[in-house]
Amino acid sequence: MSNIAVIGGGPAGSTCAALLSRAGYNVTLYEKARFPRYHIGESLAPAAMAILRLSGALPAIEKAGFLVKRGGLLRWGGEDFAIHWEHVFGKGLHSWQVERELFDKVLLDHAQESGVTVHEGTTVHQVRMIDDRPVGVQWRNDAGDAGYDACDFIVDASGRAGVMGKWTGAKREDHEVFRNVAIWGYWTGATLLPDTPEGGLDAVSCPQGWYWTIPLRNDRYSIGFVTHRDHFRERIAQHGSREDLLQAYIAENDDMREIVRGATYVGPTRVEQDYSYVTERFSGPGYIMIGDAACFLDPLLSSGTHLGLYSALLGAASVAAAVDGRILEEEALGFFERRYRYVYERYLSMVSLMYQQYRGKETYFWHAQRLLKDGDRRQIAQASFTKLISGMADLRDVGYVNNDGRTFTTPQIPISAVSDPQGSSGLRLVLDPKLGLASV
């Protein structure tokens, strides 16, 4: 039986590990932190329902009682753009607004319950390679123990650390025009904009960037602002603290002032660089990179966790097909690479398009977006836009077009995209009789 090492226990790593273990493989997961631990990225796309059902984690997520999300509202360029999942997909489709420290722990615990050997507080500090192929990992933990485990395949879910990228020399390309910074904190007693769908997030644009408001359980709200790093550096120098700057950003916008009217700030104030990047290759002999280990994108469309879960499903199917010999490894990894890169580029195109709606605004943020040469400049119809950002189009494109774990119907979706390799590989994702890939 093949031994598979998964580096990283976030949503991508834990989901991929659970899928592979449930398919009959020996899986060992190494996570440098001990859960629960804080993480940003609280708003999920509804495609998560389908993927978590396949991994078996959906009952545990539903039991955790996260706030149900049925869409969102974008106040963008002076226009309101309401997104209702059920209006497009039918009754029952939803996602969640989650506290990531709990969400991630539920998924990691589920992976362990699915048969994965989980090592928390454990760092992979060396990957042993023979002829450009990984054959094992050197690890050490926070108790002072160290060791070596042989493996047949590595799934790199190490996030921005990019373990396999470093060991294989794969270059990471930053998108120069998306060098953004996010600053955020937490309030109680805030409100959402009128006409926001139940449990939905609000995104509000302004000349210098955009704001988010994400409702969580217990009347708690995550509220933040994303702007270009140059603007952030200029403004932080003018304020005594990060909290002062966040409060100033909120006070400068009419909509945000209304959202926090009567609310109480409970902090803490956090800042993170949201620099978008893509690794030159997502896979190689004996390994794949999933989630942020492969690529990261501006958080405007809440794509981070979706890309992680989607790549986990795609990666698990590709690895299973390769290690079983059902599909040649080169072909299986080629399928994974093309499909994941395609989806990332599609989100990149859409984020670019939305920023382009502020052409003419002479600020650091919007001027930087005008420099972007890639992307679809056509206006996206609301229905197609909703289908794309839901993540369901991505599942359809790899052949998973039936019910979301048999709970709702995904209609055929006409999509304009950067490039579509579907059919060029002649492969699709299959679930029966076993997770993997098959010829179209």
TADA-V801063 format. One line per field, one symbol per residue. ss: DSSP state (~ for helix, > for strand, _ for the rest). phi: phi as a letter, one per 40 degrees, with the letter a starting at -180 (. if undefined). psi: psi as a letter, one per 20 degrees, with the letter a starting at -180 (. if undefined). Layout:
ss=???
phi=???
psi=???
This chain:
ss=__>>>>>___~~~~~~~~~~~~___>>>>>>___________>___~~~~~~~~~__~~~~~~~__>>>_>>>>>>__>>>>>>~~~~~_____>>>__~~~~~~~~~~~~~~___>>>>_>>>>>>>>>__>>>>>>>>>____>>>>>__>>>>__~~~_~~~~~~___>>>>>>>>>>>>>>>>>____________>>>>>>__>>>>>>>>___>>>>>>>>>~~~~~~~~_____~~~~~~~~~~__~~~~~~____>>____>>>>>>>>>>___>>__>>>_~~~_>>__~~~_~~~~~~~~~~~~~~~~~~~~~~____~~~~~~~~~~~~~~~~~~~~~~~~~~~~_______~~~~~~~___________~~~~~~~~__~~~~~~_____________________________>>>>_____>>>>_
phi=.cbbbbbhbcdcccccccccccchbcbbbbbccbccacachcbbcccddccccccgcddcccccgcccbbiabbbbggbcbcbbdccbbgchcababbccccdccdccccdccchccbbcgbbcbabcbbfgbcbibcbabccgcaabbcacabbcbcgccfdccccbgccbcccdcbcbbbbaabbbgcbbcdgcddgccbbbcadciabbbbcbcgfbbcbabbacdcccccccccbcacccccccdcccbdccccccdgcbcbgccbbacbccaaccabaadgabbbfcccaabdcdbfcdcccccccccccccccdccccgcbdddcccccdcccccccdcccccccdcccccbdhccbdcccccccccchcccccccccdcccccgccccccchcbcdcfgbaccccbcbcacabcdgccgbacbbbcadibacc
psi=pqppppopkahgghggggggghijqopppophrpqqqqqrlipqqiihggghghijighhghhikqpppjbrppnpkjqpnpooghhgirphprbqpqohhgghgggghhgghjipoporkppoipppqoljppirppqqrjijqqappqrhqpookjbihlghhghijpqppqohilmrppprapqqjrrrqqjpqpjrqpppqrhicqqqooprrkkqppprpprqhggghghhiiqhrggggghggghipgghhhhjpirppiarpqpqplpqrpqhqiraojqqprbihgqqqpjgjlighghggghggggggggghghijhqpghgghggggggghggghgggggggghhiikpiomrgghhhhiipirqpiqppqgghgghgihihhhhhhjinjaqnklhrporpoppprgqojphhhkqrpqhqiqpbqrq.
